[in-house]
Amino acid sequence: LIIVVVFVPLFTLESMEGKMFKPLALTICFALIGSLVATLTIVPVLGSIMVKRTTGGDGDDNFLIRSIHRLYMPMLAAAVRGRWITIAVAAAVMVVSFSVLPKIGTEFLPPLNEGAVAINVVRLPTASIKGSVLQTSEIEKRLLAKFPEVETVVSKTGRAEIAEDPMGPEQNDIFVMLKPDYESKFGRSREEMVQAIDRELSVFPGIKPAFSQPIALRVNELISGIKSDVAIKIFGDDIEVLRTTAEKIAPILSGIEGASDVKIEQISGFSQIELHMNRQAMARHMINIEAINLLVKTAIGGSVATTVFEGQKRFDVQVRFPLENRRDIDVIEQMLVPSPAGYNVPLGELVTIEEGEVPAQISREDSTRRLIVECNVRGRDMGSFVAEAQQLLASIENDLPEGYRLVWGGQFENQQRAMKRLKMVVPAAILLIFLMLFCSLNSFKSAILILVNLPFALIGGILAIYFLDINLSVAASVGFIALLGVAVENGLVLVSFFDQLRAGGKKVYEAVIEACRLRVRPLMMTTLTTLAGLLPMLYASGSGSEIQQPLVAVIFGGLISSLCVTLIILPVLYILFNRDKAIVEY
């Protein structure tokens, strides 16, 4: 039940991390409940049938157990004799392991290797769909010709009819499918492939490519609306202030180590023709604004003239001026506006026509205008990248006018949300575990002793991800949560037996030595079998193994340190916490 409580924090995770790790927590909880039922019902029956009666002496132990006893018991005796030295060494190791935490990178989730590269290409908003398709076809041919690692290339231009993601014809998603085992066959990693493709696409003018992976691209967009790893959201009312701030932020981000595909959300580059009314001329010719608007709407935009029926289908017939009569400003100025006085007036005499640039789009979030500066992070962890970026952008953020603010988004936002939730829920779960330990042991001192043992058990997990160069992610945090449950379980097995032997009349030292001698076998066997089961997952290389490896590495290293702590440090702490007197029961 205590291990079930340990996994309660996973049920509080939200969004993507909740969808990934809630099934894991449910599986473990149901497995533990089923194991408990089987242990209380089936195992005793099978044991009574299959287990032979023995005298229970040490002579019944096999060679492995006798070897373990010969190695372990002298170590335990030495640790107990030099108990303060043992505690000092353990504390020093714990301090050293926790001191490497700032050197461990942080990220939301480890990047998956999907065996494909997704390229999001953005052009000017005025790009036509025909031009986009032609250029994309050239990109496809060039990638297939230049890179033997590429198996096929598929591209998508604009938005499909039933899609929910807004994309104009100026945007393309190009999916580059790589051949199986391309790294071993051609000797080039995915990161090197991305850099090579980026250099190859630099010959195409007017495009801004951003690199990701097909699933990661869509997941990022669906969760946060952003296609990159990190995004800086600038909120405010004036679009020009937002644009100016973004143009200051982008070069600073580009100068940070690890930043790639830095881009500003495209809001400019869209031109339109503006008509400024000359009201004096309009009054002189007795022409109102409605007449001018009707002419411009019909001539340039088009108006529905009639409806054509084909069986049960109906089609609106739209009419407008031929292209040569609406192509540029000079031609538009020659359009004739009828006057109530009975003559026609050229449109150029009634209005001033100019071509101006306007925002291609205005994005809003939380009912406030928003502009995004986004980038991907390559070659370093996301946490240190964002920390450095926040330090460099502090002056810009402080100089923002009142009512304007910067918000960090993308995967970093997901990471902060998940870690914040775990920081609140994990301490509550540990408090609940303490209450359950107190009720189980009837001893405040023994319950505290087991919890004091927990930081020592984390040593192995911290050192494992440090030496394996694994970033601290939500997956690794889940591994630490599972590790707490294992450490509590091992500590409970040993401390409850200490108390049981002391209640039977043994002194503290005798109870500790006897309990360790009798419990070293189950503790060793459960740990070794768990390690054997985790070993294939630690070296797995299939799909999704990138998510498993941080979790398994933490548990693998933590199990080793937890076993050492349980068998060496915990007995020493128990002797220091207790004296030879009856256990006080509450």
Sequence and secondary structure as in RCSB ss.txt:
>XXXX:A:sequence
LIIVVVFVPLFTLESMEGKMFKPLALTICFALIGSLVATLTIVPVLGSIMVKRTTGGDGDDNFLIRSIHRLYMPM
LAAAVRGRWITIAVAAAVMVVSFSVLPKIGTEFLPPLNEGAVAINVVRLPTASIKGSVLQTSEIEKRLLAKFPEV
ETVVSKTGRAEIAEDPMGPEQNDIFVMLKPDYESKFGRSREEMVQAIDRELSVFPGIKPAFSQPIALRVNELISG
IKSDVAIKIFGDDIEVLRTTAEKIAPILSGIEGASDVKIEQISGFSQIELHMNRQAMARHMINIEAINLLVKTAI
GGSVATTVFEGQKRFDVQVRFPLENRRDIDVIEQMLVPSPAGYNVPLGELVTIEEGEVPAQISREDSTRRLIVEC
NVRGRDMGSFVAEAQQLLASIENDLPEGYRLVWGGQFENQQRAMKRLKMVVPAAILLIFLMLFCSLNSFKSAILI
LVNLPFALIGGILAIYFLDINLSVAASVGFIALLGVAVENGLVLVSFFDQLRAGGKKVYEAVIEACRLRVRPLMM
TTLTTLAGLLPMLYASGSGSEIQQPLVAVIFGGLISSLCVTLIILPVLYILFNRDKAIVEY
>XXXX:A:secstr
 HHHHHTGGGGG  HHHHHHHHHHHHHHHHHHHHHHHHHHHHHHHHHHHHS      GGGS HHHHHHHHHHHHH
HHHHHHTHHHHHHHHHHHHHHHHHTGGGS B SS     SEEEEEEE  TT  HHHHHHHHHHHHHHHHHH TTE
EEEEEEES  TT  S   TTEEEEEEEE TTHHHHH   HHHHHHHHHHHHTTSTT EEEEE HHHHHHHHHHHS
 SSSEEEEEE S HHHHHHHHHHHHHHHHTSTTEEEEEE     EEEEEEEE HHHHHHTT  HHHHHHHHIIII
I EEEEEEEETTEEEEEEE   GGGSSSHHHHHT EEE TTS EEEHHHHEEEEEEEE S  EEETTEEEEEEEE
EE SS HHHHHHHHHHHTHHHHHTS TT EEEEEEHHHHHHHHHHHHHHHHHHHHHHHHHHHHHHHS HHHHHHH
HHTHHHHTHHHHHHHHHTT  B HHHHHHHHHHHHHHHHHHHHHHHHHHHHHHTT  HHHHHHHHHHHHHHHHHH
HHHHHHHHHHHHHT  STTHHHHHHHHHHHHHHHHHHHHIIIIIHHHHHHHH  SS     
